[in-house]
Amino acid sequence: MKKSVKLSFLSLLMMIAISVQAAPREFFELRIYQFKTLDQQTRTENYLEKALLPALHRAGIKKAGVFKPLETDTTYGKRLYVLIPYTSLDKFVNLEETLAKDKVYNTDGKDYIDATFDNPPYFRFQTIVLKSFSGMPQLAAPDLKNLVSERVYELRSYEGHTEKIYRNKVDMFNAGDEIGLFKRLGFNAVFYGEVLSGPRMPNLMYMTTFENKEARDAHWKAFGEDPQWKKLVAMPEYQKNVSKNEITFLRPTSYSDL
């Protein structure tokens, strides 16, 4: 009888392990708006807050993020970042059709949707499509308790010399457990993603979050001094696998889900 119970318990553990391993990998759209005027940004923000995010929620996308550059950044007032997760590429491809059928969205977003050629709500926007890392297959909302206006989000882009070398850096996060190190040190990662389509390929991107800039600096200091990182970065197989590292500091808007 005890042996039977033990086997059942082991079977349950195996089922849980398989379930965790089989967690579906999400896809992300990172949309970066560019503005020429403050009025354009105001109109686009009104659209995002009043029309797009509520429509995404109705479509089953519960957590979408909207972020601005820090006030000290030269792009402050000129850019806006929107992060949307999808359970499949089909969801991404079909979003426009889904929104077109949403009557509330079309009413609430009329100023943006029906903008005329001589009064657009933005200058341009680019879309970056990503697939989540196997080591963190799904987007996560950060566990921060302080005021949104004080928080600092760090968006990083690591470009690779070639596709093969870029894959090596992705492997460093997954098999090398750099993701686990970030988690242990409390970096509050929102996502890690392989860029499937974007302007600077091959590259990966990820976002971590902190209560403020001081907390961010303290976390990175601890990261650089951590024995696990020192061992990982010294491994021969992970040498020279990043050609360029770009950092963007962001702050979530008051209506962002993330």
Order of alpha helices (4+ residues) and beta strands (2+ residues): alpha-beta-alpha-alpha-beta-beta-alpha-alpha-alpha-alpha-beta-beta-alpha-alpha-beta-beta-alpha-alpha-beta
